[in-house]
Amino acid sequence: MRKTNSRTILATVAVAAMFGGLGLAQAAPAAASTSGSAAGKPAPLTNLAHLDFLMDTVTPAAATGHTTYDLAGEPTITMPWVYANANADGSFTRVGGGNLDAATGHYGQGSFDTDDIARAAVVYIRDWTQNHRASSEKRAYELLRSTAYFQVTSGANAGNTVLWMQPDGTFNTTPTPPDSPNPSDSGASYWLARSLWAFGEGYAAFQHSDPKFAAFLKARIDLGVAALDREVLSKYGTYEVADGTR
């Protein structure tokens, strides 16, 4: 995914998550293990304050092929802004990717993207399962709902996901600069893979506490895997030749 604005906002957390090394509740060295927590219990190693700050809510207009869990009862979805610029006073300003059109409030790319929504969902899922914070359970639920909203539910691109959304909830399937694939929901992508990752961790986390929501996530996994079967795995066993090498 190509991003052109100032500084990426999930770099440390996302990279750690991609390698399975978030360490949200790993024990610190014994001499420092009780700082900021109950005696004898290691403090979490990940501070979620900035990630919490990046969160915003949107009530998107109806979009063909896009829905999520209990959208009628909960029409608002929660997502992190893709970037944050540092201000001179130490505060941050949330910004989108690409150039901002002052007249429309739209960015060349958007303010929210599936990649970061899915990765943030995994962060909160792991914090909830490791540290048992109700706030992280709620945030994980919200972000999984948002990830699902970006997935196409019907038509030729069913199972694929749109990458970018504008601040007003409008999808931007062909951003500037363009992504690959373009439109972003026209084929298999990194954002589809990360969505499936989040759905899978979400299913494992919610299957006992909220079986109905877990069943919804399972259905979205099946939808995404069907897209992978159609677009990628159906080609398994075929080869190309490059410089004489199969």
Sequence and secondary structure as in RCSB ss.txt:
>XXXX:A:sequence
MRKTNSRTILATVAVAAMFGGLGLAQAAPAAASTSGSAAGKPAPLTNLAHLDFLMDTVTPAAATGHTTYDLAGEP
TITMPWVYANANADGSFTRVGGGNLDAATGHYGQGSFDTDDIARAAVVYIRDWTQNHRASSEKRAYELLRSTAYF
QVTSGANAGNTVLWMQPDGTFNTTPTPPDSPNPSDSGASYWLARSLWAFGEGYAAFQHSDPKFAAFLKARIDLGV
AALDREVLSKYGTYEVADGTR
>XXXX:A:secstr
    SS BSSHHHHHHHHTT   SS    GGGTTTTSSTTS   S   HHHHHHEEEE    BTTB  TTTTT  
 EEEE SEEEE TTS EEEE BS EETTTTEESSBSEEHHHHHHHHHHHHHHHHHH  HHHHHHHHHHHHHHHHH
B  SSTTTT B  EE TTS EESS SS  SSSSTTSS  HHHHHHHHHHHHHHHHHTTT HHHHHHHHHHHHHHH
HHHHHHTGGGTT    BTTB 
